[in-house]
Amino acid sequence: MNPRSDSPDCGVCAGDVPPLIGQILTGTGLTLDQAARRLAAGEQLPDLTPLQRRMVEEYAERV
């Protein structure tokens, strides 16, 4: 028996929206690059999930 079969949310994105679709941070209207530039400039970012925040911080370190 599949241990996850009793959960209605089993699969990619079944319960949560993905943090990133293409280059757009879901729910923000910003691309990953735009958010990273704002972060680097010390500007206010929209509400990000913890995962989105980590993605933006890691991206900002690379560029």
N, C-alpha and C positions, 0 to 999 in steps of 0.2 A: 504494500500500500504506500502511496506517495504521501509523505508527511505534510506536504503543503496543500494537498487536495481538499482539505477541510476549510481552507481559507478562501474567501471570495476574491481576495486581492493577491493573486499569484501570477506574476509575470512582470516584465519590464513596464514600468509606469502604470501598473494596475491601480495602485493606491495613491500615488503621488505624481504630480506633473514632473517632467524632466527638468533639471536645473538649466539646461542649455538646449536650444533647438537651433541647429546650424551654428551661427555665431552670436545669436541673440539670447541674452539671459532672460529666461521665462519670467513674465510678469513685470519686467522693468522697462522694456522698450530700448534698452541699451545693448550694444554689442559688447563682447568681452573686452575688446580693445578700448572702447569708449569708457567703460567702467574702470579699467586699469589706469587709464590716463587721468581720470577724475581722482582716483585714489592717490596716485603719485603727486597730483597737484594739491592734495589736501582738501578737495571739494567734497561736498556732501554726496553720499550715494543713496539711492533709494533703498528701501528695506530689502535685504538679501537674506536668503536662507544661509545657514552656516556653511553648507556645501558651496553655494555660489560665492560667498565671501572668500572661502579658501581658494576657489578657482581663480578669482580675480586677483588675490594676493600673489598666488604662484605665477600667474600670467604676467603681472606687473614686474616681478623679479627677473623675468626672462627678457623683457623688452627694454 
